[in-house]
Amino acid sequence: MAGRIGELFGRLSGRGERALITYVMAGYPDHDSSMAAVRGLVRGGADLIELGFPFSDPLADGPVIQDAATTSLGMGMSMGTYHGMVRGIREYADTPVVMMTYANIAHSMGYGRFASESAQAGVDGFILPDMPVEESGDYTREARRNGTDTIFLVSPNTPARRVSRIARASTGFLYMVAVYGTTGARGGVSGDAIDSLRRTKEAAGDLPVGVGFGVAGPRDVRRYAEAGADGIIVGSAILRVVGESPRGDIESRVAEFVASLKAQTIL
């Protein structure tokens, strides 16, 4: 039976709409401010929330998210605090929440405990950018046992046969990295990225494809939506809004920016 993420994509597809997938770092710039940012995501119309859990060596992330992770760790973010934040979100929103972190976090906790405690808190799925599909058996088994989705990544040069294999290990959606390198709000959508999206969707079959890395604003969101992405992922651009806003304005400024992005997902 489909969970919140699968139900979301089915619902949006039925009305010709793409999912706006938004990212913020838990505990950045502090606990209360990150919760305000999440409220802003919900107010602005985000369809799915990636709530980052910080890691000391975030290889897939660019400088904005790296700095946010460093700040969060410095503020004492723990898995218990993170799960408490998710429980807090569940008090007012049914928006799917995905934890984005790194494989060492899950491995060090033990995949069973990692998945079960997260699911009990209200987490709907996981993105572990450095988890190789060949070594993911224990992780995916425990995630599925606890009703949570495993969202794997593919890159623009991933061969079609491998995309299909990674898609088979994925549930919820498949994350297509639109550019080479790390995350970051570069801006602009290349023809190569659009071609990669089309190839990825063909190889992924019925699994929704979300596109991320380098999405800077409404124009980029619209381009990917029109090109057929099932979801568009925005992270660094939102974190910049969080970081540049006075503490008391974070919720409203995030909501305003997210609303401008969400408007471009309606075709």
C-alpha angles and dihedrals in degrees: 000000000000118000128215093290096051091045090051095055092044092052095047094045090054091061099038096255133133125223119252106215113194132193133207131162117245109240097018121161084351137324099271093043092052090051088051088052090053091051087052091053091053093045091049093055104257110174096203132014124216104200108194122220109206124246127187095231107035099177096178095051131090126223098281094056092037090056091047090052092050091050092047092050090048089054089056102255111183134177090253091054090046093053089048089055091052090050088052091053090050090059091071109013138049091196111136112257122205123190113224112196139118133285095247090064092055094041094050092051093044118254094252095054092040092054099038097048091045093049092049089053092052104264111150101194149342139245113198105174095193098047108113112218089226091062098037102092098106092041096050092044093055093043092052092045088058095045096250128133126242111215114194129191132236128187133221091263099044106127115246093245091055092045087057091050093049090046090056089057092047129084129182094025142332116251113223115197103219098200138033115259132023134333120284141130099261097153129219129073117238126214088239090059091052091049090049090051092053092049091047094050091050093051094043094060113197095350112110116245122219120196122213146155117078099024104143109171151334095306092057091046091053094049093054092043091054091046091059106262109157090211136014118211122211121182121138093043090056093045089054090056089050093048095046097046126092108251093252093052100048097099096048096043093048090048091052094049094045091049089055090053095044092053089065094057094066109090 
